Amino acid sequence: MTPRRALSILASLGLLASGAVAAAPAQADSAPQEVLFVANNWDGTATVLSSGADLTPVGEINVIPDREQRMREIYRDPIRLAAFLVIRQTVGEGHDQFADDMYTTPDGSSLVVSRPSFADVVSISLATGEVEWRFRVAGVRADHMAVSPDGTQVAVSASTGNRVHVLDIETGVEAGSFPTGDKPHENVYTSDGLLWNMSIGEVNNGFDDPALDFLKGDRVITVADAETFEVVREIDMRDRLDDAGLSHLSDAVRPATFSPDESKLYFQVSFFGGFLEYDVASDRITRTKTLPGVFDGPRNEMVNDSRHHGLTMQPSGEHLCVAGTMDDYAVVVDRATLEAGPLVDVDKPYWSTVTGDGGACVVSESGSDQVTSIDFETGQKVTSVPVGDHPQRVRLGTVPAGWSGVG
């Protein structure tokens, strides 16, 4: 029986209030607290919430405490300054991008953050708010990350360097790296010791017409050995889409999630309102789910080519939760039947993840600066809470017991 479970039982019997068990509360207080971190990309903060569907505010942390130093470096380098301004005007939609993705160290003492506009990954102490280590990625922009199953390493996409770096999460020392297609994006570890990277190609040019698709770059799934970092496989979804009669769909694989047994990969692609199912063993697309369309503008008005951006799997594998970015809704989908539940009105959702207990999904509403939880079983909204400017990635992590922010 876990200490937490024991305390719950004792509390129900009234023993804690009587002081019959004196040492147990101190033991429970020392345990790290599970939370949700929300990356507020445009203001460079992380909002910290409870890990349940109630999303109770816990605290906030500044993830750009070294902003002045970084900006001085950028202003002194014309090439870096040009890149910084291009990121602001293109993928940043007129804003700097300071917090894309984040994970905590295994002991919950530090927060590791990828910062696109600074082209780096940093570790920030949750006790002092200070930068503990910093790693500059190849190229001029850092993007999505993933943490290894044992929590000791973090993988980050260098989106203009066409490379994934794998870093020691405690020290920031690079353990290795591997090349990818153009504009590496999502990273996913699997239990068989592999690391999957999805490259999305150029999403900021104006060549959005299907006839100009060949100008979007080299878009592949790169599968690497998570220990040696050798590339063991490349999957070009163009061939699989064509074989499935889906030649009209883009092959730029966006957010993706595996089934619990990792036999199926579910993924979104650029410009498409829905998702696809890919069978890993047979190497083919087996099902396609088209979701209701609300957005009726032209393709070039889809932000960074993202019609839908955000997909997560309920830990039991029963449901998927989809963020319909340009369609302004989120929806829970039954994985067996692909039947969609009620559309939940949300404002430009940009990510989807699960609560700590697996009972609900959480989507970030980048258009209204809040996050919303949705019950997996009913498909209904539970609650919404305000966060910082332009929330994107939402990740489970831990903080020290009693933590409520820095400073």
C-alpha positions in Angstrom: 0.0 0.0 0.0 1.4 3.4 -0.9 1.8 6.1 1.7 -0.7 8.3 -0.1 -3.3 5.5 0.0 -2.6 4.8 3.7 -3.1 8.5 4.6 -6.4 8.5 2.7 -7.7 5.6 4.8 -6.5 7.0 8.1 -8.1 10.4 7.3 -11.4 8.7 6.6 -11.2 7.0 10.0 -10.4 10.3 11.7 -7.0 9.2 13.0 -5.1 12.1 11.5 -7.2 14.7 13.2 -6.7 13.0 16.6 -2.9 12.9 16.2 -2.8 9.1 16.4 -0.3 9.1 13.5 2.3 11.8 13.9 5.0 10.8 11.5 2.9 10.0 8.4 2.1 13.6 7.3 5.8 14.6 7.3 6.5 11.6 5.1 3.7 12.5 2.7 4.7 16.2 2.6 8.2 15.2 1.4 6.9 13.5 -1.7 7.0 15.4 -5.0 3.6 16.8 -6.2 2.3 15.8 -9.6 1.2 18.9 -11.6 0.5 20.1 -15.2 2.9 22.6 -16.7 1.5 25.0 -19.4 4.0 26.6 -21.7 2.9 30.2 -22.4 4.9 30.7 -25.5 4.5 34.5 -26.1 5.2 35.7 -22.6 7.9 33.2 -21.6 6.2 31.8 -18.5 4.9 28.4 -17.4 1.7 28.2 -15.5 1.5 25.3 -13.0 -1.8 23.6 -12.3 -2.9 20.6 -10.3 -2.8 17.4 -12.4 -6.5 16.6 -12.1 -9.4 17.7 -14.2 -10.1 20.6 -11.7 -6.9 22.3 -12.9 -6.4 24.2 -9.6 -3.7 26.9 -9.9 -0.5 26.0 -8.1 2.1 28.6 -9.2 4.0 30.2 -12.1 7.6 30.3 -13.2 9.5 32.7 -15.5 11.3 30.6 -18.1 13.4 33.5 -19.6 15.2 34.8 -16.5 18.2 35.4 -18.7 16.3 37.3 -21.3 18.5 40.5 -21.1 21.7 38.4 -21.6 20.2 36.5 -24.5 19.0 39.6 -26.2 22.4 41.3 -25.9 23.9 38.3 -27.7 21.3 38.4 -30.5 21.7 42.2 -31.1 25.5 41.7 -31.5 25.1 39.1 -34.2 23.4 40.2 -37.4 22.6 36.7 -38.6 21.0 35.7 -35.3 19.1 39.0 -35.2 17.7 38.4 -38.6 16.7 34.8 -37.7 15.1 36.1 -34.4 13.0 38.6 -36.4 12.0 36.1 -39.0 10.7 33.7 -36.3 8.7 36.6 -34.8 7.0 37.5 -38.1 6.4 34.0 -39.4 5.8 31.1 -37.0 5.4 33.5 -34.1 2.6 35.4 -35.7 4.2 38.7 -34.8 5.4 37.5 -31.4 8.6 36.1 -30.0 8.5 32.4 -29.0 9.9 31.9 -25.6 8.4 28.6 -24.3 7.5 25.8 -26.6 7.9 22.5 -24.7 8.9 21.5 -21.1 9.6 18.6 -18.8 10.7 18.2 -15.2 13.7 16.3 -14.0 12.9 13.0 -12.3 13.2 14.5 -8.8 11.0 17.5 -9.6 13.7 20.0 -8.8 14.2 21.6 -12.2 12.2 22.4 -15.3 13.7 21.8 -18.7 12.3 24.1 -21.4 12.8 24.5 -25.2 12.8 28.2 -26.2 12.3 28.7 -30.0 13.4 32.3 -30.4 16.6 31.7 -28.3 17.4 28.5 -30.2 18.1 26.7 -27.0 17.1 24.3 -24.2 17.6 25.4 -20.6 17.1 23.9 -17.2 15.6 26.2 -14.6 15.7 25.6 -10.9 12.2 25.4 -9.4 13.7 26.6 -6.1 15.6 29.7 -7.3 14.2 30.4 -10.8 17.8 30.5 -12.1 19.2 28.9 -15.3 21.2 25.8 -14.3 22.4 24.8 -17.8 21.9 25.8 -21.4 22.3 24.0 -24.7 22.3 25.8 -28.1 20.6 23.7 -30.8 21.7 23.4 -34.4 20.3 26.2 -36.5 18.2 29.1 -35.2 15.1 27.5 -33.6 14.3 24.9 -30.9 10.9 23.1 -31.0 9.1 20.0 -29.6 10.7 17.8 -27.1 10.2 14.3 -25.6 11.5 12.8 -22.4 12.9 9.2 -22.3 10.9 6.5 -20.5 13.3 6.5 -17.6 13.3 10.3 -17.4 17.1 10.7 -17.7 17.2 12.2 -21.2 15.3 14.8 -23.2 15.1 14.9 -27.0 14.7 18.3 -28.7 14.0 19.1 -32.4 16.3 21.7 -33.9 13.7 22.8 -36.4 16.0 24.7 -38.8 19.0 22.5 -38.2 17.2 19.3 -39.3 18.5 17.4 -36.4 17.3 15.9 -33.0 19.6 16.4 -30.0 19.3 14.1 -27.1 20.5 15.6 -23.8 21.2 14.4 -20.3 18.3 16.0 -18.4 20.4 16.7 -15.3 23.4 18.2 -16.9 22.4 19.3 -20.4 25.4 17.4 -21.9 24.5 16.0 -25.4 24.4 12.2 -25.4 24.0 12.1 -29.2 22.0 13.3 -32.1 20.6 12.2 -35.5 19.6 13.8 -38.8 15.9 14.2 -39.8 13.8 15.4 -42.6 13.1 19.1 -43.1 11.7 20.9 -40.0 11.7 18.2 -37.3 8.7 18.6 -35.1 7.1 16.0 -32.8 9.3 13.4 -30.9 7.9 10.2 -29.4 9.8 7.5 -27.5 8.6 3.9 -27.7 9.2 1.0 -25.2 11.3 -1.0 -27.7 14.1 1.5 -27.4 13.3 3.7 -30.4 12.8 7.4 -30.8 10.4 8.6 -33.5 10.7 12.1 -35.1 8.1 13.6 -37.4 9.4 16.3 -39.8 6.7 18.7 -41.2 8.6 20.5 -43.9 8.3 24.2 -44.6 5.1 25.5 -43.0 5.8 29.2 -43.3 6.0 29.7 -47.0 3.1 30.6 -49.3 3.2 27.4 -51.3 0.0 26.0 -49.8 -1.7 25.0 -53.0 -1.7 21.2 -53.4 0.0 21.6 -56.8 2.9 23.2 -55.1 3.3 20.6 -52.4 6.7 19.5 -53.7 8.1 22.9 -52.5 7.3 22.0 -48.9 10.5 20.0 -48.4 11.4 16.5 -47.3 8.8 15.2 -44.8 9.5 11.9 -43.3 9.2 10.0 -40.0 12.8 9.2 -38.8 13.1 6.3 -36.4 16.4 6.2 -34.4 17.8 3.8 -31.8 17.5 5.7 -28.5 20.8 4.4 -27.2 23.1 4.6 -30.3 21.2 7.4 -32.1 21.6 5.5 -35.4 18.7 5.9 -37.8 17.1 2.5 -38.2 14.2 3.4 -40.5 12.6 6.2 -42.5 8.9 6.2 -43.2 7.6 8.5 -46.0 3.8 8.8 -45.5 3.4 10.0 -49.1 3.6 6.4 -50.4 1.3 5.1 -47.6 -1.2 7.8 -48.2 -1.3 7.2 -52.0 -1.7 3.4 -51.4 -4.7 4.2 -49.1 -6.3 6.4 -51.8 -5.5 9.5 -49.8 -3.3 11.3 -52.3 -5.1 14.6 -51.6 -3.8 14.7 -48.0 -0.5 16.2 -47.0 2.3 13.9 -45.8 3.5 16.4 -43.1 2.9 14.4 -39.9 2.0 16.7 -37.0 1.1 15.6 -33.4 1.0 11.9 -33.0 0.3 9.3 -30.3 0.6 5.5 -30.1 -1.9 3.0 -28.8 -1.0 1.5 -25.4 0.6 -1.6 -27.0 2.3 0.7 -29.6 0.9 -1.4 -32.5 -1.0 1.6 -33.9 0.1 5.2 -34.5 -2.5 7.9 -34.7 -1.5 11.2 -36.3 -2.6 14.5 -37.8 -1.3 16.0 -41.0 -1.2 19.6 -42.3 -4.4 21.1 -43.7 -6.6 18.2 -42.6 -9.4 18.3 -40.1 -9.1 14.8 -38.6 -6.5 12.1 -38.0 -5.3 8.8 -39.4 -4.4 5.4 -38.0 -1.2 3.6 -39.1 -0.5 0.0 -38.4 3.2 -0.3 -37.5 3.6 -4.1 -38.3 1.9 -4.0 -41.7 3.3 -0.5 -42.5 0.1 0.8 -43.9 -2.7 3.3 -43.1 -5.7 1.4 -41.9 -8.3 4.0 -41.0 -9.0 7.7 -41.5 -11.3 9.9 -39.4 -12.6 13.1 -40.9 -14.1 15.4 -38.2 -16.6 18.2 -38.7 -15.3 21.3 -40.5 -16.1 24.7 -39.1 -13.2 26.8 -40.6 -14.1 27.8 -44.2 -11.1 30.1 -45.0 -8.4 29.4 -47.5 -5.5 27.0 -46.8 -3.0 29.9 -46.5 -4.9 31.2 -43.4 -4.3 28.0 -41.5 -1.7 28.9 -38.8 1.5 27.2 -39.7 -0.5 24.8 -41.9 -2.2 23.4 -38.8 -5.9 22.7 -39.5 -5.8 20.5 -36.4 -2.9 20.4 -34.0 -3.1 18.3 -30.8 -3.8 14.6 -30.3 -3.6 12.4 -27.2 -4.6 8.9 -26.2 -6.4 8.0 -23.0 -4.0 5.7 -21.1 -6.5 2.8 -21.3 -6.6 3.2 -25.1 -10.4 3.7 -25.2 -10.5 7.3 -26.4 -8.6 9.9 -28.3 -8.8 13.6 -27.7 -8.4 15.9 -30.7 -7.6 19.6 -30.7 -9.4 21.1 -33.8 -7.2 24.2 -34.0 -8.7 26.2 -36.8 -12.2 24.8 -36.2 -12.2 26.1 -32.6 -13.3 22.9 -30.9 -11.9 19.9 -29.1 -13.6 16.5 -29.2 -13.2 13.0 -27.7 -13.3 10.1 -30.2 -14.0 6.5 -29.4 -10.9 4.6 -30.7 -12.8 1.3 -31.5 -15.6 2.9 -33.6 -14.0 6.3 -34.4 -17.4 7.8 -33.3 -16.9 11.4 -32.2 -18.5 12.8 -29.0 -19.9 16.3 -28.7 -17.8 19.2 -30.0 -16.5 21.3 -27.1 -16.2 25.0 -28.0 -12.6 26.1 -27.4 -10.6 29.0 -28.9 -7.8 27.9 -31.2 -6.7 24.8 -29.3 -3.0 24.1 -29.8 -2.3 20.9 -27.8 -3.9 18.0 -26.0 -2.7 15.9 -23.2 -4.1 13.7 -20.3 -4.6 14.4 -16.6 -2.5 12.5 -14.1 -5.3 10.1 -13.3 -6.1 9.5 -17.0 -9.7 10.5 -16.6 -9.7 13.6 -18.7 -7.8 15.4 -21.5 -6.6 18.9 -21.3 -6.4 21.3 -24.3 -4.6 24.6 -24.5 -6.7 27.4 -25.8 -4.1 29.7 -27.5 -6.8 32.1 -28.7 -8.2 32.9 -25.2 -5.2 32.2 -22.9 -6.8 29.4 -20.9 -6.7 25.6 -20.7 -9.8 23.4 -20.6 -10.3 19.9 -19.3 -12.7 17.4 -21.0 -14.0 14.2 -19.4 -13.0 11.1 -21.5 -16.1 9.1 -20.7 -18.7 11.8 -21.4 -16.9 14.0 -23.8 -18.1 17.0 -21.9 -16.2 20.0 -20.6 -15.2 19.9 -16.9 -13.6 23.4 -16.4 -11.5 26.1 -17.9 -8.8 28.2 -16.1 -6.8 31.2 -17.3 -3.1 30.9 -18.0 -0.5 33.1 -19.7 -0.1 34.5 -23.2 -0.6 31.9 -26.0 -0.5 28.6 -24.2 0.8 25.7 -26.3 2.4 22.5 -24.9 0.9 21.1 -21.7 2.9 18.4 -19.9 2.7 16.4 -16.7 5.5 16.9 -14.3 6.4 17.2 -10.6 7.3 19.9 -8.2 8.6 19.8 -4.6 5.8 19.3 -2.0 4.3 22.6 -1.1 5.8 24.5 -4.1 3.7 27.5 -5.1 6.1 29.4 -7.5 9.4 31.1 -7.4 10.1 34.5 -5.7 
